[in-house]
Amino acid sequence: MFFCLQHLSTKPKFGLLFDIDGVIIRGKQILPPVKESFKRLQGDNGKFRVPTLFVTNSGNSLRKQKAAELSKWIDIKVTESQVVLAHSPLQMFDYLHNKQVLISGQGPITDIARELGFKKTTTIEELVKNFPCLDYINVKKRNPICGPVDPNFPQIEGLLLLSEPINWETSLQLMVDLLVTNGMPTGLPAVIPYPHIPVLACNMDLLWASEAPIPRYGHGAFLLCLENLYKKVTGKNMTYAALVGKPSEITYYHANQMLVNHARSIGIDNIDTIYAIGDNINTDIFGANLYDKYLSHYESGEGTKSRSLEKLLGKNMKEPNAKACISILVETGVHQRDSKFTPEHSPRDFLPVDDGLCKPAFIVKDVGQAINLTFKEEKFE
């Protein structure tokens, strides 16, 4: 009798990480199985009964804004502590929070930077205003006045790239200017400084799925342009002080910690297995498999072979808790069954890619089937 009670335990020992674009929504359209499927995660009290997090490479909003949108889409109250955006892990990089950083992206980027802990920020618009002659691609906007217009304009000490900007030509030009002038673009120095000022970048997606019939460029495309322009101008590789968002291990590590927090908030002590559900092989699947590999090394006591996870986090590093991270690919977004369009767009700093890390543990039609699969695997209902 005791065995039967144990077997039918209603407390899960697993947690779920959901991508958003291409899994829950496509553009502004909620995908058909979403509302019905998420009811299976809801307890009698109307709240989540399974530890659940939403991990997206989107970076143009605050967590509370994304949580409010998710609550409407899935018909369950989602708190901001259940949302991991591309830039969320940067709150752990406190040694960079006092630097004067140029911020780039769309949405409330100054508020986003402040929420992450960055205290001194400059926007591209403020940089252009102080160095008008540097923004010279559009012939109708050319202004020969050199800067800084404000004699007290601060030297830029780092770049914080949150999401793709609108005017790429201006951003690409001025960012390279800052990298080759140590953050004060008043003239080209006799010797180009290297290493350059720190670059922190979020969201490496080359492509993403919207309402458009063809995948659209993401922030990864902008980063690809910036990396190649810098190398063409200087002959050296642009380096990142931090590269976060999927597929980076640090994003999954951060999500792991947040998932455990959510588990404890709903009366579950810990989780053994994470199921990561996404539509993009090069970010969602590669990232989940990379983190699973990290967990297996950690669990076996072999030491980690991560991309400097411990070095990046230092004193902020905590035990990862979970023992495995299982990848599930859905076919409602970037990945389409039988499509011949399979671009290889893993980020530069993750090359060469082990082919095995790009193979999902499971492939299912949509998020509803993904939830069904996890319940079946865990013998949970």
N, C-alpha and C positions, 0 to 999 in steps of 0.2 A: 504493500500500500504506500509506503514511504517513497519507493522508487517511482510510482505513478505520479505522486504529487510533485516530485522533483522534475519529472519529464514534462509535466504540463505547466511548469513555472511561467508566469506571465511577465517576469522581468527579463528584458533582453540583455544579452552580453555583447551586443554589437551596436554600432552607430552608423549613421548615413551622412555622406557628403554629397550634396546635389549641386551640379553646375546649374546655371540659370538660362542663359541664351542657348537655344537649340535643345533644351531639355524641358523647361517649364514654359518658356515663351519663345516666340520667333518674331523679332521686331517688337510690335506692340500687341501681337495676337497671342492669347493663351492657347497652348496646345491642347487638343481635345481631351486626352485622358487625365489631365492634371487634377481638377477639383475632385473628381470621383476617386482617383487613386490615393490622394493624400488623406482622405477620410480614414484609410486603413492605419494611418500613423497617429490617429486621434483617440485619446482615451475617453472614458465616460464623463470626465470633468471638462471636456472640450479642449484640453491642452495636449501637447505631444506626449505619447507614451513610449516612443522610441527616441533616443538621443539623435538629434537632427541638426545639421548645419548646412548653410548655403554658401558655397565657395565659388566666386566668380572673378574673372579677370577684368570685369568692368571697374572703372576707377573714376567715374565722373559724378559721383554723388557721395553723400554722407551715409554712414551705416543705418542711421535711423530712417532716412528716406527710402533706402532699399528695403528695409524691414517692413515699412508701411505698404510699399508696393507688393511685396511678397504676400503679406497678410490678405490683401484683396485677391491676388491671383489664386491662392490655394485654399482660401476660406478657413484658415487657422491663424490665430494670433502668433506672429513671428516677432521676436524681440531683437534688438540690435546686437545683442550678445550672440545671436545665432548666425550673424552675417559676417563673412570674411570677404572683403574686397581685395583687389589686386594689391593695394597699398597697405592693407591692415598690418602686415608683419613689421612695417617700418617703425611702429611704435616701440619695438624692442631695441632699435638702434639709437639708444639715448646719447651715445658719444658724438653723434652728428647733429643733435637737436639745437645746439647753440650756434651753428654756423649760419652765415648769411647765404641763403640758397635761392637760385632762380627756380621758380615753379612753372611748370608747363602742363597744359591739359585743358579740359573743358569742364563746365559746371563750377561749383563753389570751391575752386582750388585753394584759395587762401584759408577758408574754413577747414577744408580737408587737411591741409598742412598743419594748421594749428591743433586740430584734433589728434593728429599723429604725434605732436610734441615739438614741431619745428616753430621756433619763436621769432625768427628773422627771415622774412621772405620778400622777394622781388618778382614781379610778373614780367613777361615778355613785353607787354605794353609799356610798363614803367622803364624798362631798359631802352626800348625804341625812343621814348620821349626824351631820354637823357643822352642818347647817341643817335640823333636823326640820320646822320650820313651813312650809318651802317646798314640801314634798311633800304637797299638800293635796287632791288630787282624790278619792282613796279615803277616804270618810268613816270607815271602820273603822280607818284607820291615822293619822288626824290627831293631830298632836302640836304643842301651842302653843309649845314652846320654840324661841326664835330663836337664831341662832348668830353667830359660830362657837362651838361647844361647846369646841373646842380653841383657846385664844387664839393659838396659833402656827400655826394652819391657813394654808397659803400662798395667796397670791392666784393665781388661775388666769390664765395668760398666753396660752392658746390652746385650741382644741377640736380633738381628733384623732378623727374619726369613721370607724372601721374597717369596721363593718358594722351592719346593723339591730339595734337593741337589742330586748329582750323587752318591757319596760314602756314603751311609747311615750309615754304621758301624762306620766310622771315625767320622762323624758329631755327631751321637748319643752319642758316648763315650766321646768326648771332650766337648760337651755341658753340659752333666751331670757333668763332671769334673769341669767346670766353675761354675755351680750352687751350688755345694757343697763346693767350696773353695772361694766363694766371688769374683770370677773373676781372681784369680792368682793361677793356679794349680801346685804349687811347693810341695804340700804335703797335706794330709788330716788333717784338724783341729780337735782339741779335741771335739769341739762342731760344728755340722753342722749349718751354718747360715740359719736362717729362720725368716722372709721372705727372699727369695733369691734375687739376682740381677734381675732387670726388664726383662721380656720377652715380646717382641712385635711380633705378628705373623699375617701373611696375608694368605688368601685362606684356607678355612677349608674343601674344597671338598675331601671327601674320595675317590670318583670315578669320572671319566670324560669320555666323549665319543670321540674316535679317529677313525682312519680307522679300527682299530682292531674290530673283531666281538664281543668281550667281553669288558665291561668297564674297564678302567685302573686305577691304584692307583694314587691319587693326593696328594697334600701337606697335606691334612687332615690325610692321612694314616701315614705320617711321624710324624705329631704332636701327633697322637694316640700312636705311639711307644715311643716318647720322654716322654709324660705324664706318661705312665705306667712304663717305666724304672726308671724315677725319683722317683715315688711312691714306687716301689719295693726296691730301694736302701735306701730311707730315711724314708719311712713310712708316708710321707706327700704328699699333693697334690701340683703339680706344678701350679703356678698361672700366669695369664697374666696381664701385665700392660695395654695392648691393644690387642684386637683380632678383626681384620678388614677383609674386604672382605665379600661377601655374605655368610651367611644370616644376618650379624650384622646390627642392626639399623643404626649404624653410617655410614655405607657405603651407605645406601639408603638416609640418611639425607644429606650426602655429594653430592650424585648424584642429589638430589632434588635442592640443591643450584646451582649446575652446569647447571641443566636443565633450571632453571629460567634465568640464565645468557645467555644461548643459545636462549631462547625465546626472550629476549630483543634485542639480536643481530640481530634477523630477524623481528623486529618490533611488537612483541607481549608482552604486558605488564606483563601478569602473566598467570599461569595455575592453574586450579582447580583440575584436575584429572591426575594422573600418571598411565599409563598402563605398567606393567613390564612383559616382554615376555622372557621365559626361558624354558629349557628342564629338569631341575632337581628339583624334589619336595622338597628335603631336603635343598636346598640352594636358588634357584630362587623363588620358590613358598612360602616356609616358610618365607624367608626374606621379600618378598613383603607384605605378610599378616601381619607379625610382625610390619612392618613399618606402614601399614594401621591402625593397632590397636593403635599404637603410635599417629598417626595423629588424630584419632577419640577422643582419650583422650585429646589431645591438643586443638582440635576444640571445644570440649564441655566445656573446662575450668575446667575439673576434676583434672588437674594435670597429669603428665605422670607416667606410670608404666613401663618405659623403663628400660633396663639393664644399669643403671647409665650413660645415654647419657649426661645429663646435667653435671654430676660430671666429666666425661671424658673431656668434651669440655671447661667447665668453661667459661671464658670471650669470647671464640670463638663461643659460642652458639648464633645462630640467629633464627628468626622465620622461621618455615619450609615452609610457603607459601601454599603448596598444601593442599587439604582437604581430598583426598582419594588416595590410591594406589591399583590398581586392578591387580590381578595376572592372567596371561594367560600361560598355559602349552602347549608346542608343542611336537609332537611325532617324532622328527627327531634326538634325541640325547639319553640321558641316559634313559628317560622314553619311554617305548614301550608298546603300547596297547596290552592287553591280556597276557603280560609277567608275569610269576610266580616269576621272579627275582626282588623282591622289597626290597632291603636291607634297614634297618633302620640305617642311618649313620649321624644323627644330631650330631653336635659337643658336647663334654662333658659339656661345660659351658652353653649350651642352653637346657639342660635336667632338668626336664621332659618337653616334648613337648606337648602342647595342640593339640590334633588330628585335631581340626578345623583349625589350622594354616597351616596344610599340605594339605589342600584341595583347589585346584585352583578355581578361580571364573569361568574360562572357560577352556575347553580343545579343541584344534584344531589340525589339521593335520600338518601344517607347518607355517612358518613365513608369507607367503602370506595370508593365511586365518586369521592369527592374525591381520594383518594390516586391512584387510577387516572388521573384527569384530569391531575394535576400531572405524573405520569410521562410521559403522552402529550404534554403541552405542552412538556416539557423533553427529549423523546426520550431518556428515561433508563430503564434497566432493569438 
